[in-house]
Every structure is written in structure tokens, then in C-alpha cells.
Amino acid sequence: MHISHPGIFSKLSIVLSSACIIHCLSFPIIILLLPALAQFFSSTFETILVLSIIPLSAIGFLPTWRKHKNMRYLYIYLGSLILMLVGQFAFTHSHDMVSANFASMEHLAEIFLITLGAIGLAWVIYKNNKHTHVCKNPHHHH
């Protein structure tokens, strides 16, 4: 499958990664202040968000990465995806918790890993696209 204009997928994956960051960082405040929105922030929604980032970011990242093959960017991309997946699936999800349980180390680790992975993913896709636009030589491999 050849994607002729991967830019839209790059932008979409950056938006989804940013949405994941906002979701992870705002969840504690929103859940405490607006319990009516707790259904929106369910673990099912988180899982759908994390899993949707994988194919969209691949479509946005890989076609432009193939132009210059910067291995550092590939490692950051893969590492960021792994952080998000570990954060999402290595911990038990219970968003129906009271505020006393919210600050558990397990939940904080989950938030940290997913947020770090989403930040890394958004950053590396941005840098990859920027690098591709700067490097005009199609035979120049980094």
C-alpha cells in the first residue's frame, strides 16, 4: 500500500498523541471535579485511544521516515509506542475509584508511562516530518 500524502496521518497522530497527553494529565482533576464525565474517561475509551494511535502514527511516521532513515527517530518512535502500550496494558484499570485510591503508585505509573509515550510519539513525528522537509537530498541517509 502506497500512501501518497502521509502528512494528514502525521498530523492526525500528533493530534491523537496530544489528546492522550491531555486526557492523562486532566483525568485526576476532571474525575474529582466532574464525576458525571467519568464514563467518558473509562478504560475502554483509553484503550481505543491508545490502540488507534498505533496504525495512525505508523501511517504518519513510516513513509516520511523511509526518506532519510534516521534510526534515532525510529528507536524513539518504537520506544514511545512501547511505553504507551505498557502503561495501558500492564496495570489493572479501575477508574471507578474514590479519591483515596486514585493516588496509588500503580495508577501514577500508568499515567506517567502513557503520558511519556504520548509526548515522545508527538515529538518524534514532528521532528521526523521537520527533518524530512529540511533534507532535500533523496539519497542522503542519516
N, C-alpha and C positions, 0 to 999 in steps of 0.2 A: 504494500500500500504506500503510495507516494503522496505526501502532504505538500501541496504547492505553496500554501500560505500558513506556516505554523505560528505566525505572530499572534493570531487570535487565541490559540491554545496556550501560548506563553502567558499572555495577559490574563486569560481565564484562570490558569493555575496559580498565578500570583494573587489574584483576587481571592481564590478559594483558600490559599495558604493564609492570607491576611484575615479572612473570615474565621479561620480556625484559631489564629492568634487572638483575635478579638473575643471569640467565644470562650477560649480557655481562660483569658485574663478577666473577662467580665462576669463569668459564671458565679464566682463566690458572692459578688456584690448583688447581682440580679437575683440570685436564688434567695438571698436573705431579705432583700427589699421587695421583691415582686414574686411571691410564691405562685401566683397564677400563671407565670410563664415557665414554670418548672417542666411542663410537658414538652415545650419547645427544646429544652436543653437535656433531653433524655439521652441515654446511652445509645439508643437506636439512631438518633439524629447524628450523634458524634461519629458512630461507626460509618454511616452513609457518607458523611463529610470526609472522613479520613480515606475511605476506600475510593471515593470519587476523585480525590486528588491524585491518586496513582496513575490512572490512564491519561488524565488531562495534563498532568505535569510531564509525563513521558512524551506526549504528542507535542507539547510546547518546548521541551528541552532537547530531546534527542536529534531532531532534524537540524537544528542550528548547531548543536554540539558537533555533529559529524563534519561540519565545515572546517573546524580547527582542531578538534580532538584534544582539548585541554584536559588531561587526565585528572588534574586537581579538581576541576569543576565536576567531573563525573563522580569522583570519590565523595565530594561534599553532597552532591545530589543523592547518591545512594545512601550515604550515612544519614542524611536528613529524613529520607523515607523510612529507614530502619528505626530511627528514633521515634517517629510518629507511630509506626506500627507497634513497636514495643510498648510505648506509652498507652496506646489504645487497647491492646490485647493481653498484656502481661499482668494486668491488675483486674480485680473484680470491680464491677461497676455497680454502684448503688447511689443514685442521685436522689433517692427518696430519704435522705438522711437529715437529721437535725443538725443544727449548727455546731453542736459539741463534737459530733463525729466528722464534720467537714474538714477539720484541720488535721486529719490523720496523715501520717507520713506517707502512706501508700497513695492517698489521693493527691498530696502535694507532689510526689514523684511523678505521677501520671500527668498532672498539669505541666510540670517542668519539662518532661520529655517531649510531649506533644507540642508545646509552645516552642521549645528549642528546635525541634524538627521543622516546624512550620516556618519559623524565622529563617533557618538555614535554606529551606527549599525556595522561599520567595527571593532571598538574597542571591542564591546561585543561579536561578533562572534569569534574574535581572542582569547579573554580571555576565552570564553566558551570552545573552542577547546583545548587551552593550559591546562585548568583546567581538562578537561576530560582525557588528556594524563598523567597528574600528579597523578590523583586519580585512583589508581589501584583496589580499593575495590568496586566490583559491588553492594554491599549492603550499601555502605556509602552514605548517603544523606546529603546534605548541606543545 
